[in-house]
Structures are given as structure tokens and as C-alpha cells.
Amino acid sequence: MFSSFMTNTWAVASMVAVVAGITGFFVVLRGTTFAAHALPLGTFPGAAAASLLGVNELFGLIVFSGLGVIGISQLGRHQRNDVATALTLITLLGLGTLFLSLSSQYSQAVYALLFGEVLGIGSGEVAPVAIISLAVIAATVLLFRPLLLTAVAADLGAARGISNRLVDLAFLSILGLATAMALPVVGALLVFSLMVGPAAAARALTGRPVLAMLFSAGIALLMVWSAIALSYWSNWPVGFFVGTLAAMCYGVGRAWMRFGG
Amino acid sequence: MLLFAPGFFTSEPVRTALIIGGGAAVVSAVVGVFTVIRGQSFAGHALADVSSAGGSAAYLVGVAPMLGFLGMAVLAAGVMEAFGVRRARERDLVTGIVLGAGLGLTALFLYFDVTTRSTTGAAISVMFGSMFAIPAGIIAPTLGVGAGALLVVAAIYRPLLLCSLDADIARVRGVNVRLVGLLHLTVLSLAVTLSAMTIGAILSTALLIGPAAAALRLARRPGAAILIAVIIGLGAVCGGVLLAYDSYDWTPGHGWPVSFFIVAIIFVVYLASGLARRGRTA
């Protein structure tokens, strides 16, 4: 389990978990769960498009997550947020079905992109993931105060001259970048579960923002590690364990809020 | 190039696709209008995704996929409603958690599908649908489920509309808001199940939200919005099937997916609806 071919898996999955835990804190706080689900799912056709055109996969993913961010924020100007997100998502996925049908040899990769295939990550994937992780974490830390303020009290933020729309756009871009990075290694479903489950549990444990964010990253790490270990032993897909563990996190957090804390 | 490629009207798969797709479009459009008004697009999308767990489980044990899709969607709707949260942010979070767990199950069942029955196509057909491969035998049960969903909507039309527009007023007037919400979620899961089987789980949101969102931009009254949504939905399905059938001639021996054309038509109509409204108000 800790043999050399697994080293990259552990490293990459840990980085993805920390990034997902940190961004997930704001996903839960700002109530952008749907966007956090739609961005990864809408981004994965980018990989199929890239393979069709013969360019680098990461490039296709970044372009598609960029399209997703633009779509959600542009349509959101005339439309309710959830409708804008849904329309963006279906448009990207519609393109995805076309690309998938045109490149028939690609259909094998769909399962991995949707549900994650973390065992067997190449060493070439470690460096880009590390760089983008650092960028995402740096952006989140830099924008920490405006992100927090506009989420908790949008009026107060507006009074201080912070544009709510701009912060929304910045946060969506951070989400999009984190998504594009995490998608090829852990899959669309995993990214989303990792963002929502740990953050929901951390929120129940403490009311202090910085601490909650660190808890969220910590829980995400534990979740990914146990999911990989369980998947390694049972041969069952990692996505199943992450999804189930995320639901358990949320359940425990709710119970804690009601009976414990 | 012919508009109707030879054999379009005589082909059995095309007729089945048109009937089932059309039925799914009508039910989705009607339910979709309420879903958009209530701001529950995410729930609609999540139910469709989660229903794919049932679909993939059905492949595994060899029962009719429809039973699987339907059972799982209704179950997920029940779980979401059991948590019964009113605040939108928290409701989205519960939806997300149910969605994550449901997709986890899908991953597991699809993995079993691949390992035990060696049907690698299951992932694609469950998630993206395969419209021309629908067996004609499921026409009757599908239309039955669709008719049932429409009957429920018709029966609770006024309270549902009132709750969707303003839950507080509805409560004052003595409407059981909780019950209406549960009924709406149940009807929603029936609607998304129908479209999940035709254009696939993750794209069924297209038929649910697209026509309704466009119609609500065009119409001022709810009844008119429902009518317009139904027309858009039906048009998108018919146009999508037709174009997909014709596309066998564009790229020799290889058709383009129906789902792509349906989504493309819906998206264009949605953009056009924005232009139409701007033209009217200007």
C-alpha cells in the first residue's frame, strides 16, 4: 500500500484534499453548493475535447472550467443563480456528449473522470498539481477577509466598498482552478464530495472561521486517506468511499450541533 | 440533403424515442416551471444524478432499469425532505450531501457492472442516455408514470403555485406547505426519472430547467408559462431526434448523440427568449 507506485497517489490526493477542504469552507459558508457540483461536472468534457484536438488535457480542463465560470456569472445577471448554474452545466455537458461520441476510444476514461481513479497517478502529474494547489491556497488566503465578509454580511461588505459580484466571480474562478487541477486525478464526484462533507462537519465543531477552515482541511485529509486505504484493500472505487464518508461527516456534524455543542 | 432522411417515419427506434422522449419532455416542462419558481433546480439535478445509482443497480441485478431509476429517485426525495430545512443555503447543502452519497453508490454499482457483467457501456448509457436503444416495451409504463405525475400536479395546482410564489401567504391560508413540498419533490423525481432514461441522468436537467426557464422569461402568467414550456420541450425532443437521425448521413456510419442536439436546441431557445423579452420591453 505504501509501495513506490503509490507514492504519487498519496501526495497528489493529499494536496487535492487540502485544497478542497479550504475552498469547501467557503462553498458551505457562501451556499454555492450547486456551483461546486456543476463546475467539476461541466469541466470534465474539457478532457474529452482536449483528447479530440490532441492538446494537453489540463489545457482543455482549464478552458472548460473557465467557460463554466463565465457562464454561471453571466447568465446569473439576468436569472436566478440556481437556474443560471443549471443552464451552464447542461450546455457544457451537451458539448461533452458530442465530444465523447466523436472520440469513441475515449469512453473508457469517462468513468475515471466522473468517479475518480486515484490508484496509479504518474509522477508527471505531481508538479502541476502542486503549483496550482499553491496558487489556489494563496488566492484564498489573500481574499480571506472579503470572501468571509460578503458571505456573512453582504450589506456590510457593500458599505465598505467591496463589490459582491466581483468577489463572487473571484471565488468562482478559484473554484474553477481547483476543479481543473483535481479533476483528472480524483474525478468530478470526488472533488465535490471533498468540498462539501468536511466543511459541513468542521462548521459544526467550531464557530471561528480560521479554525473551521483548518479543521475542514484536516477532515478532508483524513477522509481521502481512509478512502484510498479502503479502496486499496477492497478494490472498490474510491468515489464510493468518499461519497459515503462525506455523508457520514455531515451526519455526525449535525448530531454534534444538536446534542453536543 | 433531405430534411427527413429515408426511413425516418417507418423506423421503430425513432418512433419509440419520439413517444418516450416527448412524454418525458411534457412532464419535465410542467414540473420544471414549478421547480424554477421554487428555486429548486439543484434538487432537480441532484435527484436525476442520484437516480443513476438505481439505474446502474438495475443493470447489475437485471431488473428493468426504470424500476431502479424510479425507486432511487423517490428514496432520495424522501431523504431530502426528511431533513426538512427551510433556509436555501442549508437546503442546498443537504441536497449536495445526498447527491454525493448517491453518486458514490453509482460509482460502486457501475464498478460491479463492469467487473461482473463486463458491460463497459453501462456508464455511458446510464449517465448520458441512449435514446435509440430504448425497448418499445417500456412505452406503456413510462407513459403511465408520466400521466400519474401530471395528474398529481393538476390536483394540487393552486396550492402548489401559491406555495411556490409565497410560502408564508400559503401557510396563512391554511395550506399544508410541508405536504405540498413533499408532493412536489415526488413529482419532480418522477419527471427526472423519465428524462434520465431518455437523455441520461446528468442531462435530464436540460429538459427540466431549460424549457421552463425560457418560458418564464416569455410568459407573464403561470398557465401560459407551462404551455410555452411544454411546446419548447416537445420541440427540442422532436428536433433533437430528427437531427440525430439525419446526422448518420453527415458523418458516415456514425450518428451524433440525440442528447447533444436536444441540449443545443434548448440553449438556443433560451438565449432567443432573452432577446425576445429585451425586444418587447425596449
Interface residues (C-beta under 8 A of the other chain):
Chain A: V28 G31 T33 F34 A36 H37 A38 L41 H78 Q79 R80 D82 V83 T85 A86 L87 L89 I90 T91 L93 G94 L95 T97 L98 L100 S101 L102 S107 Q108 V110 Y111 L114 F115 G116 L189 F192 S193 V196 G197 A200 W236 P237 G239 F240 F241 V242 G243 T244 A246 A247 Y250
Chain B: V36 G39 Q40 S41 F42 G44 H45 A46 A88 R89 D92 L93 V94 T95 G96 I97 V98 L99 G100 A101 G102 L103 G104 L105 T106 A107 L108 L110 Y111 V114 T120 G121 A123 I124 M127 F128 G200 I202 L203 T205 A206 I209 G210 A213 H254 G255 W256 P257 S259 F260 I262 V263 A264 I266 F267 Y270 G274
